[in-house]
Amino acid sequence: MNASNFWNDQEKAKATIAEVKNLNALLKPFEDLVSQAENLQATIELADEAETDEFDDEIRSASDRAQKDFVSFEFRSMLGGPNDHCNAFVKIHAGAGGTEACDWAEMLMRMYLMWAESKGFKAEITDREDGGAAGIQEASLYIKGEYAYGYLRGESGVHRLVRISPYDAAARRQTSFASVDILPEVDDTIDIVLKDDDLKRDVFRSGGPGGQHQNKTESGVRYTHLPTGVAAESRSERSQHKNDANALALLKAKLIRMEEEKREAEYAKKYDEKGDVSFGNQIRSYVLQPYQLVKDARTGHEVGNPRAVLDGEIDGFIESYLRNKLSSATASKD
C-alpha cells in the first residue's frame, strides 16, 4: 500500500484495502490483548514487590476487562470463513401450516430485524409477499454490517414453532414451519464469472400492497443459472433495471453459498433442496405451549425465554453454532 504505483490499478487497490481491513479486524484486537496481558503482568509484579493490597482493585479491574475482551476476540476469531466478512441476504419462506406458517414466517422476519438493530446493523426488507389472511408467504432482507453473514450463516434451515393458535377458535395447539436461507452479498473482492450462455432471464409483473405501478409493468426480473438450476428474482423495485441488478447480485450470492457448502463438505443437496419445510427437518424448535423453550437441534443449546429470543436475542444460538462448527473442524483435523 505504500508503493508509489499502488493506486494505478483501482480495482486491485480496493481489493487489497478490503483484505487489510479484514485482517486488521482480527490482528488489532489480538495486539491489544497482548498489550493488556503485558501491562497486567507488570502491575502484578509491582504488587508483589510492594507487598500491599493497594493494587488489588486495579488488577481486578484490568483482569475483568482483559477477560471480556478475550471472549469477544475468541468469538470474532471463529468468523474465519472466506465470506464471513460480507453483508447478508436473509430469505424467509413459510412452510407447512397455512396461515399459521405465514404468521410464523413474519415472526422470524421481525426476529432478524430486531437482532440486526441490536447490533447496530442496517436492515431493510427488499422483497415481501404477503400470506393472505396473515403474515408473509416469503420475504427477503438485506442486512448490512461487519461480519453480518458470518454471524447469521448458521441460521439457514427449517425453524419450527409450537403454540396455541391465535387463528383457531378451539384454541388448539398448532405446529408451524418456516425455512431460512442466509446468503453472502458478493463484493468486489470475490471473483465469480457468469457466462451469458449460462443465464436465462425472465421478466414478469409483480404486485402486492402498494404495488399498483408494478402490476401494470413487467418490472420483476428472474435469473436462472442453467448449469445448476439455481434461480434468483427481484420484484421490490419499480425500476426493471434495479430489479435486474438485485436479481443478478442475489444469484451470485446463491452460487457463492453453494460452492462454500461444497468446500465444507456440507452441501449434500441442501441448497434449495433441504427437504420439506415440515416436521423432522428443523434445526431449531420454538415451543410456547405446553412449556416455554427454544432449543437448537444441532448444538443442544436452549433458552427458556422464547419471548426474548423472538425479540432478537439469538447470539447464544449463533455462538454455540460457531463453537460447535469450530470443534468439529478441529476434531476432523486431529
DOMI-137378 format. One record per residue (C-alpha): y, x, z. Coordinates in steps of 0.1 Angstrom, whole numbers, padded with zeros to 4 digits, always signed. Layout:
<rs>
YXZ ...
</rs>
This chain:
<rs>
+0000+0000+0000 +0023+0030+0005 +0017+0042-0031 +0047+0041-0054 +0028+0021-0080 +0013-0004-0056 +0033-0034-0070 +0027-0025-0106 -0003-0049-0106 +0009-0080-0088 -0024-0098-0086 -0042-0067-0072 -0014-0061-0047 -0017-0097-0034 -0055-0093-0031 -0050-0061-0011 -0024-0076+0012 -0047-0106+0018 -0076-0082+0027 -0054-0062+0050 -0043-0094+0067 -0079-0104+0073 -0089-0070+0087 -0058-0068+0110 -0067-0103+0124 -0098-0086+0139 -0086-0050+0144 -0053-0057+0161 -0069-0078+0189 -0096-0051+0193 -0069-0023+0196 -0051-0045+0222 -0083-0049+0242 -0089-0011+0242 -0053-0006+0254 -0058-0032+0282 -0090-0015+0293 -0073+0019+0295 -0044+0005+0315 -0067-0014+0338 -0088+0018+0344 -0056+0038+0352 -0045+0011+0377 -0079+0011+0394 -0077+0049+0397 -0042+0046+0413 -0055+0020+0437 -0084+0043+0447 -0061+0072+0453 -0036+0051+0473 -0065+0036+0494 -0044+0004+0499 -0046-0032+0486 -0011-0032+0471 -0027-0030+0436 -0052-0058+0441 -0031-0086+0426 -0021-0065+0396 -0057-0055+0390 -0070-0091+0394 -0043-0105+0370 -0049-0078+0344 -0087-0083+0346 -0084-0120+0341 -0061-0115+0311 -0085-0090+0296 -0114-0113+0301 -0096-0142+0284 -0086-0120+0255 -0121-0106+0252 -0136-0141+0249 -0110-0150+0223 -0118-0118+0204 -0156-0123+0206 -0152-0158+0192 -0130-0146+0163 -0154-0118+0155 -0181-0145+0148 -0159-0156+0118 -0171-0128+0096 -0182-0147+0065 -0166-0139+0031 -0148-0172+0030 -0142-0179+0067 -0105-0170+0064 -0099-0198+0039 -0084-0232+0043 -0109-0261+0043 -0116-0292+0024 -0133-0319+0045 -0153-0346+0027 -0165-0376+0047 -0189-0402+0033 -0201-0434+0050 -0238-0437+0050 -0264-0463+0061 -0249-0491+0082 -0224-0511+0061 -0191-0519+0078 -0203-0501+0109 -0208-0469+0089 -0174-0472+0072 -0157-0476+0106 -0177-0446+0119 -0165-0425+0089 -0129-0434+0097 -0135-0424+0134 -0148-0390+0122 -0118-0386+0099 -0095-0392+0129 -0115-0367+0150 -0110-0339+0125 -0073-0347+0120 -0068-0346+0158 -0087-0313+0160 -0065-0298+0133 -0034-0310+0151 -0046-0294+0184 -0050-0261+0165 -0015-0262+0150 -0031-0266+0116 -0016-0286+0088 -0038-0315+0078 -0034-0342+0051 -0055-0369+0036 -0058-0361-0001 -0082-0389-0011 -0093-0421+0005 -0115-0451-0005 -0114-0480+0019 -0146-0496+0031 -0138-0532+0026 -0139-0551+0059 -0130-0519+0079 -0129-0482+0078 -0135-0459+0048 -0162-0455+0023 -0152-0419+0018 -0122-0396+0023 -0111-0361+0016 -0090-0340+0040 -0072-0307+0033 -0068-0286+0064 -0046-0255+0062 -0048-0229+0089 -0060-0195+0097 -0099-0194+0096 -0100-0232+0092 -0131-0230+0070 -0148-0205+0094 -0143-0229+0123 -0154-0260+0105 -0183-0249+0083 -0209-0258+0109 -0197-0294+0108 -0215-0300+0075 -0243-0325+0078 -0251-0361+0090 -0233-0374+0121 -0249-0404+0140 -0232-0429+0161 -0249-0453+0186 -0227-0480+0202 -0223-0518+0208 -0210-0531+0175 -0174-0545+0177 -0183-0564+0145 -0214-0582+0159 -0207-0615+0177 -0240-0610+0196 -0228-0576+0209 -0259-0558+0198 -0263-0520+0198 -0259-0505+0163 -0267-0471+0148 -0244-0458+0121 -0243-0427+0099 -0218-0407+0080 -0220-0373+0063 -0195-0345+0064 -0191-0317+0038 -0169-0287+0046 -0158-0266+0016 -0136-0234+0015 -0104-0235-0005 -0108-0209-0033 -0079-0185-0031 -0068-0157-0055 -0089-0131-0037 -0122-0149-0047 -0134-0143-0082 -0151-0173-0098 -0152-0179-0135 -0158-0213-0151 -0166-0214-0188 -0151-0243-0207 -0185-0250-0223 -0200-0254-0188 -0175-0281-0178 -0174-0318-0185 -0141-0335-0179 -0137-0373-0174 -0106-0394-0167 -0107-0428-0150 -0084-0454-0135 -0082-0450-0097 -0070-0477-0074 -0067-0486-0037 -0040-0498-0014 -0006-0489-0027 -0020-0476-0059 -0006-0500-0084 +0006-0473-0108 -0028-0456-0106 -0045-0489-0115 -0026-0490-0148 -0031-0455-0159 -0061-0432-0162 -0048-0407-0136 -0081-0399-0119 -0100-0367-0130 -0136-0357-0126 -0151-0324-0135 -0188-0318-0137 -0203-0283-0138 -0231-0288-0163 -0254-0259-0153 -0256-0270-0117 -0247-0307-0119 -0221-0303-0092 -0191-0326-0096 -0157-0330-0081 -0130-0355-0086 -0094-0363-0075 -0075-0395-0077 -0049-0393-0049 -0020-0382-0071 -0002-0404-0096 +0000-0374-0120 -0031-0367-0140 -0020-0331-0142 -0020-0328-0104 -0054-0345-0101 -0068-0322-0127 -0057-0291-0107 -0071-0306-0075 -0104-0316-0090 -0109-0281-0105 -0100-0264-0072 -0125-0287-0054 -0152-0279-0080 -0147-0242-0075 -0149-0247-0037 -0182-0266-0041 -0197-0238-0062 -0185-0211-0038 -0201-0231-0009 -0233-0234-0029 -0235-0197-0036 -0227-0189+0000 -0255-0210+0013 -0279-0194-0012 -0269-0160+0001 -0275-0171+0037 -0309-0185+0027 -0299-0219+0040 -0295-0236+0007 -0328-0254+0002 -0312-0281-0020 -0290-0291+0009 -0257-0293-0010 -0253-0328-0024 -0290-0333-0017 -0290-0331+0021 -0312-0362+0022 -0304-0398+0031 -0274-0403+0053 -0296-0420+0078 -0319-0416+0108 -0338-0383+0111 -0313-0362+0092 -0285-0360+0117 -0270-0327+0130 -0253-0344+0159 -0255-0377+0178 -0227-0395+0194 -0241-0421+0219 -0217-0446+0235 -0243-0471+0246 -0265-0473+0267 -0252-0440+0281 -0224-0415+0272 -0234-0383+0254 -0227-0362+0224 -0255-0338+0215 -0259-0313+0187 -0295-0313+0174 -0293-0277+0161 -0280-0259+0192 -0287-0283+0221 -0250-0282+0231 -0240-0315+0247 -0209-0332+0262 -0209-0362+0285 -0175-0374+0275 -0177-0388+0239 -0141-0401+0240 -0128-0365+0244 -0150-0353+0215 -0138-0382+0193 -0102-0372+0202 -0108-0339+0186 -0123-0317+0214 -0151-0302+0193 -0145-0265+0200 -0176-0264+0222 -0198-0275+0194 -0181-0251+0170 -0186-0221+0193 -0222-0230+0201 -0230-0232+0164 -0214-0199+0156 -0231-0182+0186 -0265-0197+0176 -0260-0185+0140 -0250-0150+0152 -0281-0148+0174 -0303-0159+0146 -0288-0133+0123 -0293-0106+0149 -0329-0116+0155 -0337-0116+0118 -0323-0081+0115 -0344-0069+0145 
</rs>
